[in-house]
Amino acid sequence: MTSWNDFNDAEDQNQFEIIPAGTLLKVRMTLKPGGHNEPAMGWNDGYATQNADTGAVYLNAEFVGLEGPFARRKLWTLIGLHSPKGPAWAGMGRSMVRGILQSARGIRTDDRSPRAQQARQIQSFSELDGIEFVARIAIERDQFGDEKNVIKQAVTPEHKDYARLMGIAPHTQQAPSQPRAAAQPQGEQPPFPSEPPSWA
């Protein structure tokens, strides 16, 4: 019988090793609703969260690994939506959501077709809740100086390992109709912070 007075026979807490930076992992994202709505911005579903101290608005996202040695591992990252200090926080958040949609919906970064443009649109943040995509894992320091894993980038179909990680049968891809921007590495989106930086 379990004793709530003597904890000597309780199991030790799980100690997880940090996932190596650069690891590609298929994940499922879930959003923790923060109850912040702003109809003028189209935020009507209660998913956004506002920091009471800074005024920064973000999506509070949890990611869980779906396959391989890091299956069921959880990571947490904030996706910026708005900052009173300027547009950079929201810009990085928009880039991340674009990358997530492209990864989840099989859209190349250089695809400008009507189908691709439609795939990069959502009607509500609820469409992101439960979405599955390939993520690139990064490492950051938390407020105590300890290392933690975060999601920095979404990996898109032009990456050589995308199809395998998404469980898609390989196929011959057509040449892109428009040149790829040279400044952005293949299959990557700009990184964004896991918590609101001081400038947000």
SESE-40153 format. One record per atom (N, C-alpha, C): residue in three letters; atom name; x, y, z. Coordinates in steps of 0.1 Angstrom, whole numbers. Last residue first. Layout:
SESE-40153
+-----+----+-------+-------+-------+
:   r :  a :     u :     v :     w :
+-----+----+-------+-------+-------+
: ALA : CA :     X :     Y :     Z :
...
+-----+----+-------+-------+-------+
***
This chain:
SESE-40153
+-----+----+-------+-------+-------+
:   r :  a :     u :     v :     w :
+-----+----+-------+-------+-------+
: ALA :  N :   112 :   429 :  -259 :
: ALA : CA :    98 :   426 :  -263 :
: ALA :  C :    89 :   431 :  -252 :
: TRP :  N :   137 :   432 :  -248 :
: TRP : CA :   133 :   442 :  -258 :
: TRP :  C :   118 :   440 :  -263 :
: SER :  N :   140 :   409 :  -232 :
: SER : CA :   138 :   422 :  -226 :
: SER :  C :   133 :   433 :  -235 :
: PRO :  N :   120 :   383 :  -248 :
: PRO : CA :   133 :   390 :  -244 :
: PRO :  C :   130 :   403 :  -238 :
: PRO :  N :    98 :   359 :  -237 :
: PRO : CA :    99 :   372 :  -242 :
: PRO :  C :   112 :   379 :  -238 :
: GLU :  N :   112 :   327 :  -246 :
: GLU : CA :   105 :   335 :  -237 :
: GLU :  C :   107 :   350 :  -241 :
: SER :  N :   124 :   316 :  -268 :
: SER : CA :   115 :   308 :  -261 :
: SER :  C :   108 :   315 :  -249 :
: PRO :  N :   128 :   336 :  -298 :
: PRO : CA :   131 :   332 :  -284 :
: PRO :  C :   121 :   323 :  -278 :
: PHE :  N :   135 :   321 :  -331 :
: PHE : CA :   128 :   331 :  -322 :
: PHE :  C :   129 :   326 :  -308 :
: PRO :  N :   151 :   318 :  -363 :
: PRO : CA :   148 :   314 :  -350 :
: PRO :  C :   141 :   325 :  -342 :
: PRO :  N :   137 :   315 :  -396 :
: PRO : CA :   145 :   323 :  -386 :
: PRO :  C :   141 :   319 :  -372 :
: GLN :  N :   137 :   282 :  -409 :
: GLN : CA :   130 :   294 :  -407 :
: GLN :  C :   138 :   302 :  -396 :
: GLU :  N :   148 :   259 :  -434 :
: GLU : CA :   149 :   265 :  -421 :
: GLU :  C :   141 :   278 :  -421 :
: GLY :  N :   152 :   247 :  -458 :
: GLY : CA :   145 :   239 :  -448 :
: GLY :  C :   144 :   246 :  -435 :
: GLN :  N :   183 :   261 :  -466 :
: GLN : CA :   172 :   253 :  -470 :
: GLN :  C :   166 :   247 :  -458 :
: PRO :  N :   190 :   294 :  -453 :
: PRO : CA :   194 :   280 :  -455 :
: PRO :  C :   181 :   272 :  -459 :
: GLN :  N :   186 :   325 :  -468 :
: GLN : CA :   180 :   316 :  -459 :
: GLN :  C :   184 :   302 :  -462 :
: ALA :  N :   198 :   341 :  -487 :
: ALA : CA :   201 :   344 :  -474 :
: ALA :  C :   196 :   333 :  -464 :
: ALA :  N :   188 :   335 :  -512 :
: ALA : CA :   201 :   330 :  -509 :
: ALA :  C :   204 :   331 :  -494 :
: ALA :  N :   156 :   324 :  -520 :
: ALA : CA :   164 :   335 :  -514 :
: ALA :  C :   177 :   329 :  -509 :
: ARG :  N :   152 :   305 :  -550 :
: ARG : CA :   152 :   306 :  -535 :
: ARG :  C :   160 :   317 :  -530 :
: PRO :  N :   133 :   314 :  -579 :
: PRO : CA :   146 :   312 :  -572 :
: PRO :  C :   144 :   313 :  -557 :
: GLN :  N :   104 :   296 :  -588 :
: GLN : CA :   110 :   308 :  -586 :
: GLN :  C :   123 :   306 :  -578 :
: SER :  N :    96 :   270 :  -591 :
: SER : CA :    93 :   279 :  -602 :
: SER :  C :    99 :   293 :  -600 :
: PRO :  N :   119 :   243 :  -585 :
: PRO : CA :   111 :   254 :  -580 :
: PRO :  C :   108 :   264 :  -592 :
: ALA :  N :   113 :   211 :  -601 :
: ALA : CA :   122 :   223 :  -599 :
: ALA :  C :   114 :   234 :  -594 :
: GLN :  N :    95 :   186 :  -584 :
: GLN : CA :    97 :   195 :  -595 :
: GLN :  C :   107 :   206 :  -592 :
: GLN :  N :   107 :   156 :  -568 :
: GLN : CA :   101 :   170 :  -567 :
: GLN :  C :   104 :   178 :  -580 :
: THR :  N :    98 :   123 :  -566 :
: THR : CA :   106 :   133 :  -574 :
: THR :  C :    99 :   146 :  -573 :
: HIS :  N :    95 :   110 :  -533 :
: HIS : CA :    90 :   112 :  -547 :
: HIS :  C :    99 :   123 :  -553 :
: PRO :  N :    92 :    89 :  -504 :
: PRO : CA :   100 :    98 :  -513 :
: PRO :  C :    94 :    99 :  -527 :
: ALA :  N :    64 :    89 :  -482 :
: ALA : CA :    72 :    81 :  -493 :
: ALA :  C :    79 :    91 :  -501 :
: ILE :  N :    67 :   103 :  -450 :
: ILE : CA :    62 :   104 :  -464 :
: ILE :  C :    71 :    96 :  -473 :
: GLY :  N :    74 :   107 :  -424 :
: GLY : CA :    68 :    94 :  -428 :
: GLY :  C :    61 :    94 :  -441 :
: MET :  N :    88 :   129 :  -416 :
: MET : CA :    73 :   130 :  -416 :
: MET :  C :    66 :   117 :  -420 :
: LEU :  N :   113 :   119 :  -419 :
: LEU : CA :   109 :   122 :  -406 :
: LEU :  C :    94 :   124 :  -405 :
: ARG :  N :   115 :   116 :  -447 :
: ARG : CA :   116 :   104 :  -438 :
: ARG :  C :   111 :   107 :  -424 :
: ALA :  N :   111 :   142 :  -456 :
: ALA : CA :   101 :   131 :  -460 :
: ALA :  C :   102 :   119 :  -450 :
: TYR :  N :   134 :   156 :  -445 :
: TYR : CA :   120 :   159 :  -442 :
: TYR :  C :   110 :   148 :  -444 :
: ASP :  N :   160 :   153 :  -451 :
: ASP : CA :   155 :   144 :  -442 :
: ASP :  C :   140 :   146 :  -439 :
: LYS :  N :   166 :   174 :  -469 :
: LYS : CA :   168 :   161 :  -474 :
: LYS :  C :   162 :   150 :  -464 :
: HIS :  N :   143 :   201 :  -472 :
: HIS : CA :   153 :   195 :  -464 :
: HIS :  C :   154 :   180 :  -468 :
: GLU :  N :   120 :   209 :  -485 :
: GLU : CA :   132 :   208 :  -493 :
: GLU :  C :   144 :   203 :  -485 :
: PRO :  N :    98 :   210 :  -466 :
: PRO : CA :   100 :   198 :  -475 :
: PRO :  C :   113 :   198 :  -483 :
: THR :  N :   112 :   223 :  -434 :
: THR : CA :   103 :   223 :  -445 :
: THR :  C :   107 :   212 :  -456 :
: VAL :  N :   113 :   226 :  -400 :
: VAL : CA :   120 :   221 :  -412 :
: VAL :  C :   110 :   218 :  -423 :
: ALA :  N :   113 :   254 :  -378 :
: ALA : CA :   105 :   243 :  -384 :
: ALA :  C :   112 :   239 :  -397 :
: GLN :  N :   133 :   263 :  -350 :
: GLN : CA :   130 :   263 :  -364 :
: GLN :  C :   121 :   252 :  -368 :
: LYS :  N :   135 :   261 :  -322 :
: LYS : CA :   139 :   273 :  -329 :
: LYS :  C :   135 :   274 :  -343 :
: ILE :  N :   123 :   248 :  -293 :
: ILE : CA :   121 :   247 :  -307 :
: ILE :  C :   125 :   261 :  -313 :
: VAL :  N :   147 :   240 :  -266 :
: VAL : CA :   136 :   248 :  -272 :
: VAL :  C :   135 :   244 :  -287 :
: ASN :  N :   161 :   226 :  -236 :
: ASN : CA :   158 :   225 :  -251 :
: ASN :  C :   146 :   234 :  -255 :
: LYS :  N :   183 :   242 :  -214 :
: LYS : CA :   170 :   236 :  -217 :
: LYS :  C :   169 :   236 :  -232 :
: GLU :  N :   208 :   246 :  -188 :
: GLU : CA :   204 :   244 :  -202 :
: GLU :  C :   190 :   238 :  -203 :
: ASP :  N :   206 :   272 :  -163 :
: ASP : CA :   206 :   258 :  -167 :
: ASP :  C :   202 :   256 :  -181 :
: GLY :  N :   202 :   297 :  -154 :
: GLY : CA :   215 :   294 :  -160 :
: GLY :  C :   216 :   279 :  -164 :
: PHE :  N :   178 :   304 :  -146 :
: PHE : CA :   187 :   299 :  -135 :
: PHE :  C :   201 :   295 :  -141 :
: GLN :  N :   164 :   309 :  -168 :
: GLN : CA :   166 :   320 :  -159 :
: GLN :  C :   176 :   317 :  -148 :
: ASP :  N :   181 :   288 :  -192 :
: ASP : CA :   169 :   293 :  -186 :
: ASP :  C :   173 :   304 :  -176 :
: ARG :  N :   198 :   288 :  -223 :
: ARG : CA :   199 :   289 :  -209 :
: ARG :  C :   186 :   294 :  -203 :
: GLU :  N :   190 :   265 :  -250 :
: GLU : CA :   191 :   279 :  -244 :
: GLU :  C :   194 :   277 :  -229 :
: ILE :  N :   193 :   247 :  -280 :
: ILE : CA :   196 :   247 :  -265 :
: ILE :  C :   197 :   262 :  -261 :
: ALA :  N :   170 :   233 :  -304 :
: ALA : CA :   181 :   241 :  -300 :
: ALA :  C :   182 :   241 :  -285 :
: ILE :  N :   158 :   212 :  -330 :
: ILE : CA :   160 :   215 :  -316 :
: ILE :  C :   172 :   224 :  -314 :
: ARG :  N :   136 :   216 :  -356 :
: ARG : CA :   150 :   216 :  -353 :
: ARG :  C :   152 :   220 :  -338 :
: ALA :  N :   107 :   197 :  -364 :
: ALA : CA :   113 :   208 :  -357 :
: ALA :  C :   128 :   206 :  -356 :
: VAL :  N :    80 :   189 :  -385 :
: VAL : CA :    94 :   185 :  -381 :
: VAL :  C :   101 :   198 :  -376 :
: PHE :  N :    47 :   186 :  -371 :
: PHE : CA :    57 :   191 :  -380 :
: PHE :  C :    71 :   186 :  -376 :
: GLU :  N :    12 :   188 :  -363 :
: GLU : CA :    25 :   180 :  -363 :
: GLU :  C :    34 :   185 :  -374 :
: ILE :  N :   -11 :   205 :  -342 :
: ILE : CA :    -4 :   204 :  -355 :
: ILE :  C :     9 :   196 :  -353 :
: GLY :  N :   -24 :   211 :  -319 :
: GLY : CA :   -23 :   197 :  -323 :
: GLY :  C :   -16 :   195 :  -336 :
: ASP :  N :   -33 :   242 :  -328 :
: ASP : CA :   -34 :   233 :  -316 :
: ASP :  C :   -35 :   219 :  -321 :
: LEU :  N :   -36 :   256 :  -351 :
: LEU : CA :   -22 :   252 :  -347 :
: LEU :  C :   -22 :   243 :  -335 :
: GLU :  N :   -62 :   261 :  -352 :
: GLU : CA :   -57 :   252 :  -363 :
: GLU :  C :   -42 :   248 :  -360 :
: SER :  N :   -67 :   280 :  -333 :
: SER : CA :   -71 :   266 :  -330 :
: SER :  C :   -65 :   256 :  -340 :
: PHE :  N :   -62 :   304 :  -343 :
: PHE : CA :   -51 :   297 :  -337 :
: PHE :  C :   -54 :   283 :  -333 :
: SER :  N :   -80 :   306 :  -374 :
: SER : CA :   -80 :   307 :  -360 :
: SER :  C :   -67 :   300 :  -355 :
: GLN :  N :   -76 :   303 :  -401 :
: GLN : CA :   -87 :   311 :  -396 :
: GLN :  C :   -87 :   314 :  -381 :
: ILE :  N :   -45 :   307 :  -418 :
: ILE : CA :   -53 :   300 :  -408 :
: ILE :  C :   -65 :   309 :  -405 :
: GLN :  N :   -23 :   300 :  -446 :
: GLN : CA :   -33 :   309 :  -439 :
: GLN :  C :   -41 :   300 :  -429 :
: ARG :  N :    -7 :   286 :  -462 :
: ARG : CA :     0 :   294 :  -452 :
: ARG :  C :   -10 :   303 :  -444 :
: ALA :  N :   -23 :   274 :  -480 :
: ALA : CA :   -18 :   265 :  -469 :
: ALA :  C :   -11 :   274 :  -458 :
: GLN :  N :   -26 :   294 :  -499 :
: GLN : CA :   -38 :   291 :  -490 :
: GLN :  C :   -33 :   283 :  -478 :
: GLN :  N :    -1 :   294 :  -510 :
: GLN : CA :    -5 :   306 :  -503 :
: GLN :  C :   -17 :   303 :  -494 :
: ALA :  N :    -2 :   268 :  -522 :
: ALA : CA :     8 :   271 :  -511 :
: ALA :  C :     4 :   283 :  -503 :
: ARG :  N :   -22 :   272 :  -541 :
: ARG : CA :   -23 :   261 :  -531 :
: ARG :  C :   -14 :   264 :  -519 :
: PRO :  N :   -11 :   292 :  -558 :
: PRO : CA :   -23 :   295 :  -550 :
: PRO :  C :   -25 :   285 :  -538 :
: SER :  N :    26 :   291 :  -554 :
: SER : CA :    13 :   287 :  -560 :
: SER :  C :     1 :   291 :  -551 :
: ARG :  N :    51 :   295 :  -545 :
: ARG : CA :    42 :   307 :  -546 :
: ARG :  C :    29 :   303 :  -552 :
: ASP :  N :    76 :   279 :  -528 :
: ASP : CA :    63 :   276 :  -535 :
: ASP :  C :    54 :   289 :  -534 :
: ASP :  N :    98 :   280 :  -512 :
: ASP : CA :    98 :   288 :  -525 :
: ASP :  C :    86 :   286 :  -533 :
: THR :  N :    94 :   263 :  -491 :
: THR : CA :    95 :   278 :  -488 :
: THR :  C :    94 :   286 :  -501 :
: ARG :  N :    69 :   238 :  -497 :
: ARG : CA :    82 :   243 :  -498 :
: ARG :  C :    83 :   258 :  -496 :
: ILE :  N :    46 :   222 :  -477 :
: ILE : CA :    48 :   233 :  -486 :
: ILE :  C :    63 :   238 :  -486 :
: GLY :  N :    34 :   204 :  -459 :
: GLY : CA :    42 :   199 :  -470 :
: GLY :  C :    44 :   210 :  -481 :
: ARG :  N :    21 :   211 :  -436 :
: ARG : CA :    13 :   209 :  -448 :
: ARG :  C :    20 :   206 :  -461 :
: ALA :  N :    41 :   213 :  -417 :
: ALA : CA :    30 :   204 :  -414 :
: ALA :  C :    22 :   201 :  -427 :
: SER :  N :    58 :   232 :  -429 :
: SER : CA :    63 :   218 :  -425 :
: SER :  C :    51 :   209 :  -424 :
: GLN :  N :    42 :   254 :  -432 :
: GLN : CA :    48 :   248 :  -444 :
: GLN :  C :    53 :   234 :  -441 :
: LEU :  N :    35 :   259 :  -405 :
: LEU : CA :    24 :   255 :  -415 :
: LEU :  C :    30 :   249 :  -427 :
: ILE :  N :    60 :   265 :  -395 :
: ILE : CA :    52 :   253 :  -389 :
: ILE :  C :    42 :   249 :  -399 :
: GLY :  N :    67 :   288 :  -409 :
: GLY : CA :    75 :   276 :  -410 :
: GLY :  C :    68 :   263 :  -406 :
: ARG :  N :    47 :   305 :  -400 :
: ARG : CA :    48 :   302 :  -414 :
: ARG :  C :    56 :   289 :  -416 :
: VAL :  N :    54 :   306 :  -373 :
: VAL : CA :    41 :   300 :  -377 :
: VAL :  C :    41 :   297 :  -392 :
: MET :  N :    79 :   320 :  -376 :
: MET : CA :    78 :   306 :  -370 :
: MET :  C :    65 :   299 :  -374 :
: SER :  N :    71 :   344 :  -386 :
: SER : CA :    80 :   336 :  -394 :
: SER :  C :    80 :   321 :  -389 :
: ARG :  N :    56 :   354 :  -365 :
: ARG : CA :    50 :   351 :  -378 :
: ARG :  C :    58 :   342 :  -387 :
: GLY :  N :    76 :   357 :  -345 :
: GLY : CA :    65 :   347 :  -343 :
: GLY :  C :    58 :   344 :  -356 :
: MET :  N :    92 :   377 :  -357 :
: MET : CA :    97 :   363 :  -355 :
: MET :  C :    87 :   353 :  -353 :
: GLY :  N :    72 :   397 :  -356 :
: GLY : CA :    78 :   393 :  -369 :
: GLY :  C :    84 :   379 :  -368 :
: ALA :  N :    68 :   401 :  -329 :
: ALA : CA :    57 :   396 :  -337 :
: ALA :  C :    62 :   391 :  -351 :
: TRP :  N :    93 :   412 :  -323 :
: TRP : CA :    88 :   400 :  -316 :
: TRP :  C :    77 :   393 :  -324 :
: ALA :  N :    95 :   435 :  -339 :
: ALA : CA :   104 :   424 :  -341 :
: ALA :  C :    99 :   411 :  -335 :
: PRO :  N :    80 :   459 :  -336 :
: PRO : CA :    75 :   447 :  -344 :
: PRO :  C :    83 :   435 :  -345 :
: GLY :  N :    79 :   472 :  -302 :
: GLY : CA :    82 :   472 :  -316 :
: GLY :  C :    78 :   459 :  -323 :
: LYS :  N :    71 :   472 :  -276 :
: LYS : CA :    84 :   479 :  -279 :
: LYS :  C :    87 :   478 :  -294 :
: PRO :  N :    48 :   458 :  -272 :
: PRO : CA :    46 :   473 :  -272 :
: PRO :  C :    59 :   480 :  -276 :
: SER :  N :    44 :   430 :  -293 :
: SER : CA :    52 :   437 :  -283 :
: SER :  C :    50 :   452 :  -283 :
: HIS :  N :    29 :   400 :  -303 :
: HIS : CA :    29 :   415 :  -303 :
: HIS :  C :    38 :   419 :  -291 :
: LEU :  N :    35 :   373 :  -306 :
: LEU : CA :    24 :   379 :  -314 :
: LEU :  C :    25 :   394 :  -314 :
: GLY :  N :    59 :   347 :  -304 :
: GLY : CA :    56 :   361 :  -302 :
: GLY :  C :    45 :   365 :  -311 :
: ILE :  N :    57 :   317 :  -288 :
: ILE : CA :    56 :   323 :  -301 :
: ILE :  C :    51 :   337 :  -300 :
: LEU :  N :    77 :   300 :  -264 :
: LEU : CA :    67 :   310 :  -267 :
: LEU :  C :    68 :   315 :  -281 :
: THR :  N :    80 :   265 :  -257 :
: THR : CA :    85 :   277 :  -263 :
: THR :  C :    74 :   287 :  -265 :
: TRP :  N :    91 :   234 :  -243 :
: TRP : CA :    82 :   246 :  -243 :
: TRP :  C :    88 :   258 :  -249 :
: LEU :  N :    89 :   199 :  -247 :
: LEU : CA :    97 :   211 :  -248 :
: LEU :  C :    86 :   223 :  -248 :
: LYS :  N :    91 :   164 :  -238 :
: LYS : CA :    83 :   177 :  -240 :
: LYS :  C :    93 :   189 :  -239 :
: ARG :  N :    92 :   132 :  -252 :
: ARG : CA :    99 :   143 :  -246 :
: ARG :  C :    92 :   156 :  -248 :
: ARG :  N :    80 :   113 :  -268 :
: ARG : CA :    73 :   117 :  -255 :
: ARG :  C :    81 :   127 :  -247 :
: ALA :  N :   110 :   103 :  -283 :
: ALA : CA :    95 :   102 :  -283 :
: ALA :  C :    90 :   105 :  -269 :
: PHE :  N :   137 :   102 :  -288 :
: PHE : CA :   131 :   114 :  -280 :
: PHE :  C :   116 :   114 :  -280 :
: PRO :  N :   143 :    81 :  -304 :
: PRO : CA :   148 :    81 :  -290 :
: PRO :  C :   142 :    92 :  -281 :
: GLY :  N :   112 :    80 :  -324 :
: GLY : CA :   126 :    78 :  -321 :
: GLY :  C :   130 :    79 :  -307 :
: GLU :  N :    84 :   104 :  -323 :
: GLU : CA :    91 :    92 :  -327 :
: GLU :  C :   106 :    92 :  -323 :
: LEU :  N :    74 :   127 :  -312 :
: LEU : CA :    65 :   117 :  -316 :
: LEU :  C :    72 :   104 :  -319 :
: GLY :  N :    78 :   151 :  -286 :
: GLY : CA :    84 :   143 :  -296 :
: GLY :  C :    75 :   131 :  -299 :
: VAL :  N :    57 :   179 :  -281 :
: VAL : CA :    61 :   166 :  -276 :
: VAL :  C :    66 :   158 :  -288 :
: PHE :  N :    56 :   213 :  -270 :
: PHE : CA :    59 :   203 :  -281 :
: PHE :  C :    62 :   190 :  -275 :
: GLU :  N :    35 :   240 :  -262 :
: GLU : CA :    42 :   228 :  -257 :
: GLU :  C :    44 :   219 :  -269 :
: ALA :  N :    33 :   276 :  -262 :
: ALA : CA :    33 :   263 :  -269 :
: ALA :  C :    41 :   252 :  -262 :
: ASN :  N :    15 :   303 :  -260 :
: ASN : CA :    23 :   294 :  -250 :
: ASN :  C :    22 :   280 :  -256 :
: LEU :  N :    18 :   331 :  -280 :
: LEU : CA :    12 :   318 :  -278 :
: LEU :  C :    21 :   309 :  -270 :
: TYR :  N :    17 :   365 :  -267 :
: TYR : CA :    24 :   353 :  -273 :
: TYR :  C :    15 :   341 :  -272 :
: VAL :  N :    25 :   399 :  -260 :
: VAL : CA :    15 :   389 :  -263 :
: VAL :  C :    21 :   377 :  -271 :
: ALA :  N :    37 :   421 :  -235 :
: ALA : CA :    40 :   413 :  -247 :
: ALA :  C :    29 :   402 :  -248 :
: GLY :  N :    34 :   436 :  -212 :
: GLY : CA :    24 :   438 :  -223 :
: GLY :  C :    26 :   429 :  -235 :
: THR :  N :    50 :   432 :  -190 :
: THR : CA :    56 :   438 :  -202 :
: THR :  C :    46 :   442 :  -213 :
: ASP :  N :    32 :   422 :  -170 :
: ASP : CA :    43 :   432 :  -167 :
: ASP :  C :    48 :   439 :  -179 :
: ALA :  N :    15 :   403 :  -181 :
: ALA : CA :     9 :   415 :  -173 :
: ALA :  C :    20 :   426 :  -171 :
: ASN :  N :    16 :   390 :  -212 :
: ASN : CA :    24 :   392 :  -200 :
: ASN :  C :    19 :   405 :  -193 :
: GLN :  N :   -11 :   373 :  -226 :
: GLN : CA :    -5 :   386 :  -224 :
: GLN :  C :     3 :   386 :  -211 :
: THR :  N :   -18 :   348 :  -250 :
: THR : CA :   -15 :   351 :  -236 :
: THR :  C :    -8 :   364 :  -235 :
: ALA :  N :   -43 :   333 :  -272 :
: ALA : CA :   -32 :   343 :  -269 :
: ALA :  C :   -30 :   345 :  -254 :
: TYR :  N :   -66 :   318 :  -273 :
: TYR : CA :   -53 :   311 :  -272 :
: TYR :  C :   -42 :   321 :  -268 :
: GLY :  N :   -92 :   330 :  -276 :
: GLY : CA :   -86 :   328 :  -262 :
: GLY :  C :   -73 :   321 :  -261 :
: ASP :  N :  -101 :   336 :  -301 :
: ASP : CA :  -103 :   322 :  -296 :
: ASP :  C :   -97 :   320 :  -282 :
: ASN :  N :   -96 :   359 :  -314 :
: ASN : CA :  -110 :   358 :  -307 :
: ASN :  C :  -112 :   345 :  -301 :
: TRP :  N :   -77 :   380 :  -329 :
: TRP : CA :   -75 :   370 :  -318 :
: TRP :  C :   -88 :   369 :  -310 :
: GLY :  N :   -78 :   400 :  -347 :
: GLY : CA :   -83 :   387 :  -351 :
: GLY :  C :   -81 :   376 :  -341 :
: MET :  N :   -71 :   424 :  -339 :
: MET : CA :   -60 :   416 :  -344 :
: MET :  C :   -65 :   403 :  -349 :
: ALA :  N :   -94 :   433 :  -328 :
: ALA : CA :   -88 :   441 :  -339 :
: ALA :  C :   -77 :   433 :  -346 :
: PRO :  N :   -99 :   415 :  -307 :
: PRO : CA :  -107 :   414 :  -319 :
: PRO :  C :  -101 :   422 :  -331 :
: GLU :  N :   -82 :   399 :  -286 :
: GLU : CA :   -80 :   412 :  -292 :
: GLU :  C :   -86 :   412 :  -306 :
: ASN :  N :   -79 :   380 :  -257 :
: ASN : CA :   -85 :   383 :  -269 :
: ASN :  C :   -83 :   397 :  -274 :
: HIS :  N :   -64 :   357 :  -236 :
: HIS : CA :   -63 :   371 :  -241 :
: HIS :  C :   -69 :   372 :  -255 :
: GLY :  N :   -63 :   331 :  -226 :
: GLY : CA :   -75 :   339 :  -224 :
: GLY :  C :   -75 :   353 :  -229 :
: GLY :  N :   -44 :   313 :  -231 :
: GLY : CA :   -41 :   323 :  -221 :
: GLY :  C :   -53 :   332 :  -218 :
: PRO :  N :   -42 :   278 :  -237 :
: PRO : CA :   -49 :   291 :  -239 :
: PRO :  C :   -46 :   300 :  -227 :
: LYS :  N :   -14 :   263 :  -249 :
: LYS : CA :   -21 :   265 :  -236 :
: LYS :  C :   -29 :   278 :  -237 :
: LEU :  N :   -13 :   242 :  -277 :
: LEU : CA :   -13 :   255 :  -272 :
: LEU :  C :   -20 :   256 :  -259 :
: THR :  N :     9 :   217 :  -290 :
: THR : CA :    -4 :   220 :  -283 :
: THR :  C :    -2 :   234 :  -277 :
: MET :  N :    25 :   200 :  -316 :
: MET : CA :    24 :   212 :  -308 :
: MET :  C :    10 :   214 :  -302 :
: ARG :  N :    45 :   172 :  -320 :
: ARG : CA :    31 :   177 :  -320 :
: ARG :  C :    30 :   189 :  -311 :
: VAL :  N :    74 :   166 :  -341 :
: VAL : CA :    67 :   169 :  -328 :
: VAL :  C :    52 :   173 :  -331 :
: LYS :  N :   102 :   150 :  -352 :
: LYS : CA :    88 :   153 :  -355 :
: LYS :  C :    81 :   155 :  -342 :
: LEU :  N :   134 :   165 :  -352 :
: LEU : CA :   124 :   157 :  -344 :
: LEU :  C :   110 :   161 :  -349 :
: LEU :  N :   168 :   169 :  -355 :
: LEU : CA :   155 :   171 :  -361 :
: LEU :  C :   146 :   161 :  -355 :
: THR :  N :   193 :   186 :  -335 :
: THR : CA :   185 :   174 :  -338 :
: THR :  C :   172 :   177 :  -345 :
: GLY :  N :   205 :   209 :  -329 :
: GLY : CA :   205 :   206 :  -343 :
: GLY :  C :   197 :   193 :  -346 :
: ALA :  N :   218 :   199 :  -297 :
: ALA : CA :   214 :   210 :  -306 :
: ALA :  C :   215 :   205 :  -321 :
: PRO :  N :   206 :   169 :  -281 :
: PRO : CA :   217 :   176 :  -288 :
: PRO :  C :   211 :   187 :  -298 :
: ILE :  N :   186 :   172 :  -253 :
: ILE : CA :   186 :   167 :  -267 :
: ILE :  C :   197 :   175 :  -274 :
: ILE :  N :   198 :   166 :  -221 :
: ILE : CA :   195 :   176 :  -231 :
: ILE :  C :   196 :   169 :  -245 :
: GLU :  N :   184 :   139 :  -202 :
: GLU : CA :   195 :   145 :  -209 :
: GLU :  C :   191 :   155 :  -219 :
: PHE :  N :   162 :   139 :  -175 :
: PHE : CA :   164 :   138 :  -189 :
: PHE :  C :   177 :   145 :  -194 :
: GLN :  N :   153 :   122 :  -148 :
: GLN : CA :   163 :   131 :  -152 :
: GLN :  C :   166 :   129 :  -167 :
: ASN :  N :   124 :   117 :  -128 :
: ASN : CA :   131 :   115 :  -141 :
: ASN :  C :   141 :   126 :  -144 :
: GLN :  N :   129 :   111 :   -93 :
: GLN : CA :   124 :   120 :  -104 :
: GLN :  C :   132 :   116 :  -117 :
: ASP :  N :   127 :    78 :   -80 :
: ASP : CA :   134 :    90 :   -82 :
: ASP :  C :   128 :    98 :   -94 :
: GLU :  N :    98 :    64 :   -64 :
: GLU : CA :   108 :    64 :   -75 :
: GLU :  C :   114 :    78 :   -76 :
: ALA :  N :    96 :    57 :   -29 :
: ALA : CA :    91 :    64 :   -41 :
: ALA :  C :   102 :    64 :   -51 :
: ASP :  N :   105 :    47 :    -6 :
: ASP : CA :   103 :    37 :   -16 :
: ASP :  C :    97 :    44 :   -29 :
: ASN :  N :   106 :    69 :    11 :
: ASN : CA :   118 :    62 :     8 :
: ASN :  C :   117 :    52 :    -4 :
: PHE :  N :    85 :    83 :    21 :
: PHE : CA :    87 :    84 :     7 :
: PHE :  C :   100 :    77 :     3 :
: ASP :  N :    59 :    81 :    43 :
: ASP : CA :    73 :    76 :    41 :
: ASP :  C :    75 :    75 :    26 :
: ASN :  N :    33 :    91 :    42 :
: ASN : CA :    42 :    95 :    53 :
: ASN :  C :    56 :    92 :    50 :
: TRP :  N :    18 :    78 :    24 :
: TRP : CA :    20 :    93 :    22 :
: TRP :  C :    26 :    99 :    34 :
: SER :  N :    23 :    47 :     9 :
: SER : CA :    24 :    55 :    21 :
: SER :  C :    26 :    70 :    18 :
: THR :  N :     5 :    22 :    -8 :
: THR : CA :    13 :    35 :    -9 :
: THR :  C :    12 :    43 :     4 :
: MET :  N :     8 :   -12 :     0 :
: MET : CA :     0 :     0 :     0 :
: MET :  C :     9 :    13 :     0 :
+-----+----+-------+-------+-------+
***
